[in-house]
Amino acid sequence: MRRVFDVGSWILALDILRVFAWTKICVLATMKLIKVQSWMRIHGLPLKYWQSKVIFSIAREISNPLVLDDSTIKKSRGFLARVIIDINMIYDLPN
């Protein structure tokens, strides 16, 4: 159980499963989201830079990157790269 909680988020076929310890005082209706996952699109990136290391480096400037989409991995959509990022909603989003 501790190992599962230490990981915190699991990526399942481009969906995210976030886990946390349940307590008796947890009421779903009153819980506030502090982290959300969202697609980040990178326009105009030349195909020679479409490597996970490069795209994750770019995405890290905004937030924590989690996974690339299939089209980006296969380089099949040449006009934009997409990566899921984990956004902490406590802080303001960068411009």
CYANA upper distance limits for C-alpha pairs under 8 A (distance plus 0.5 A):
  1 MET  CA      5 PHE  CA      6.91
  2 ARG  CA      6 ASP  CA      6.54
  3 ARG  CA      7 VAL  CA      6.91
  4 VAL  CA      8 GLY  CA      7.02
  4 VAL  CA     19 VAL  CA      8.15
  5 PHE  CA     19 VAL  CA      6.90
  5 PHE  CA     20 PHE  CA      6.51
  5 PHE  CA     21 ALA  CA      7.68
  8 GLY  CA     18 ARG  CA      6.32
  8 GLY  CA     19 VAL  CA      5.90
  8 GLY  CA     20 PHE  CA      7.22
  9 SER  CA     16 ILE  CA      7.06
  9 SER  CA     17 LEU  CA      6.05
  9 SER  CA     18 ARG  CA      4.85
  9 SER  CA     19 VAL  CA      6.69
 10 TRP  CA     16 ILE  CA      6.22
 10 TRP  CA     17 LEU  CA      5.54
 10 TRP  CA     18 ARG  CA      6.89
 11 ILE  CA     15 ASP  CA      6.23
 11 ILE  CA     16 ILE  CA      5.26
 11 ILE  CA     17 LEU  CA      6.87
 11 ILE  CA     66 LEU  CA      8.37
 11 ILE  CA     67 VAL  CA      8.32
 12 LEU  CA     16 ILE  CA      6.54
 12 LEU  CA     17 LEU  CA      7.61
 14 LEU  CA     67 VAL  CA      7.81
 14 LEU  CA     69 ASP  CA      7.72
 16 ILE  CA     37 GLN  CA      8.18
 22 TRP  CA     26 CYS  CA      7.04
 26 CYS  CA     31 MET  CA      7.78
 27 VAL  CA     31 MET  CA      6.80
 33 LEU  CA     89 MET  CA      8.00
 34 ILE  CA     88 ASN  CA      6.24
 34 ILE  CA     89 MET  CA      5.42
 34 ILE  CA     90 ILE  CA      6.51
 35 LYS  CA     86 ASP  CA      7.11
 35 LYS  CA     87 ILE  CA      5.90
 35 LYS  CA     88 ASN  CA      5.01
 35 LYS  CA     89 MET  CA      6.06
 36 VAL  CA     86 ASP  CA      6.33
 36 VAL  CA     87 ILE  CA      5.78
 36 VAL  CA     88 ASN  CA      7.24
 36 VAL  CA     89 MET  CA      7.67
 37 GLN  CA     84 ILE  CA      6.91
 37 GLN  CA     85 ILE  CA      6.05
 37 GLN  CA     86 ASP  CA      5.08
 37 GLN  CA     87 ILE  CA      6.45
 38 SER  CA     84 ILE  CA      5.95
 38 SER  CA     85 ILE  CA      6.09
 38 SER  CA     86 ASP  CA      7.26
 38 SER  CA     87 ILE  CA      7.88
 39 TRP  CA     82 ARG  CA      6.85
 39 TRP  CA     83 VAL  CA      6.12
 39 TRP  CA     84 ILE  CA      4.96
 39 TRP  CA     85 ILE  CA      6.82
 40 MET  CA     59 ALA  CA      8.06
 40 MET  CA     82 ARG  CA      6.07
 40 MET  CA     83 VAL  CA      5.82
 40 MET  CA     84 ILE  CA      6.51
 40 MET  CA     85 ILE  CA      7.13
 41 ARG  CA     80 LEU  CA      6.79
 41 ARG  CA     81 ALA  CA      6.17
 41 ARG  CA     82 ARG  CA      5.13
 41 ARG  CA     83 VAL  CA      7.25
 42 ILE  CA     80 LEU  CA      5.90
 42 ILE  CA     81 ALA  CA      5.57
 42 ILE  CA     82 ARG  CA      6.82
 43 HIS  CA     79 PHE  CA      6.77
 43 HIS  CA     80 LEU  CA      5.04
 43 HIS  CA     81 ALA  CA      7.17
 44 GLY  CA     79 PHE  CA      6.74
 44 GLY  CA     80 LEU  CA      6.92
 45 LEU  CA     49 TYR  CA      7.24
 45 LEU  CA     50 TRP  CA      7.90
 45 LEU  CA     79 PHE  CA      8.13
 45 LEU  CA     80 LEU  CA      7.45
 45 LEU  CA     81 ALA  CA      7.95
 46 PRO  CA     50 TRP  CA      7.63
 47 LEU  CA     75 LYS  CA      7.77
 47 LEU  CA     78 GLY  CA      7.32
 49 TYR  CA     54 VAL  CA      6.77
 49 TYR  CA     55 ILE  CA      8.07
 50 TRP  CA     54 VAL  CA      7.34
 50 TRP  CA     55 ILE  CA      7.09
 50 TRP  CA     72 THR  CA      7.69
 50 TRP  CA     73 ILE  CA      8.20
 50 TRP  CA     75 LYS  CA      7.59
 50 TRP  CA     81 ALA  CA      7.98
 51 GLN  CA     55 ILE  CA      6.66
 51 GLN  CA     73 ILE  CA      8.15
 52 SER  CA     56 PHE  CA      6.27
 52 SER  CA     68 LEU  CA      7.83
 52 SER  CA     73 ILE  CA      8.16
 53 LYS  CA     57 SER  CA      6.62
 54 VAL  CA     58 ILE  CA      6.88
 55 ILE  CA     59 ALA  CA      6.64
 55 ILE  CA     81 ALA  CA      8.41
 55 ILE  CA     83 VAL  CA      8.23
 56 PHE  CA     60 ARG  CA      6.44
 56 PHE  CA     65 PRO  CA      6.34
 56 PHE  CA     83 VAL  CA      8.30
 57 SER  CA     61 GLU  CA      7.54
 58 ILE  CA     62 ILE  CA      8.25
 59 ALA  CA     63 SER  CA      6.75
 59 ALA  CA     64 ASN  CA      7.51
 59 ALA  CA     65 PRO  CA      6.34
 59 ALA  CA     83 VAL  CA      8.02
 59 ALA  CA     85 ILE  CA      7.75
 60 ARG  CA     64 ASN  CA      5.83
 60 ARG  CA     65 PRO  CA      6.57
 62 ILE  CA     93 LEU  CA      8.45
 62 ILE  CA     94 PRO  CA      7.12
 63 SER  CA     85 ILE  CA      6.56
 63 SER  CA     86 ASP  CA      6.67
 63 SER  CA     87 ILE  CA      6.36
 63 SER  CA     88 ASN  CA      8.40
 64 ASN  CA     85 ILE  CA      5.90
 64 ASN  CA     86 ASP  CA      5.72
 64 ASN  CA     87 ILE  CA      7.56
 65 PRO  CA     83 VAL  CA      7.19
 65 PRO  CA     84 ILE  CA      6.42
 65 PRO  CA     85 ILE  CA      4.75
 65 PRO  CA     86 ASP  CA      6.78
 66 LEU  CA     83 VAL  CA      7.62
 66 LEU  CA     84 ILE  CA      5.95
 66 LEU  CA     85 ILE  CA      6.00
 66 LEU  CA     86 ASP  CA      7.31
 67 VAL  CA     83 VAL  CA      6.12
 67 VAL  CA     84 ILE  CA      5.88
 67 VAL  CA     85 ILE  CA      8.05
 68 LEU  CA     72 THR  CA      6.84
 68 LEU  CA     73 ILE  CA      7.05
 68 LEU  CA     82 ARG  CA      6.50
 68 LEU  CA     83 VAL  CA      4.81
 68 LEU  CA     84 ILE  CA      6.87
 69 ASP  CA     73 ILE  CA      6.93
 69 ASP  CA     82 ARG  CA      6.40
 69 ASP  CA     83 VAL  CA      6.60
 69 ASP  CA     84 ILE  CA      8.26
 70 ASP  CA     74 LYS  CA      6.57
 71 SER  CA     75 LYS  CA      6.17
 71 SER  CA     76 SER  CA      5.64
 71 SER  CA     77 ARG  CA      6.27
 71 SER  CA     81 ALA  CA      8.34
 72 THR  CA     76 SER  CA      7.12
 72 THR  CA     77 ARG  CA      7.17
 72 THR  CA     80 LEU  CA      8.35
 72 THR  CA     81 ALA  CA      5.75
 72 THR  CA     82 ARG  CA      6.73
 77 ARG  CA     81 ALA  CA      8.01
 89 MET  CA     93 LEU  CA      8.27
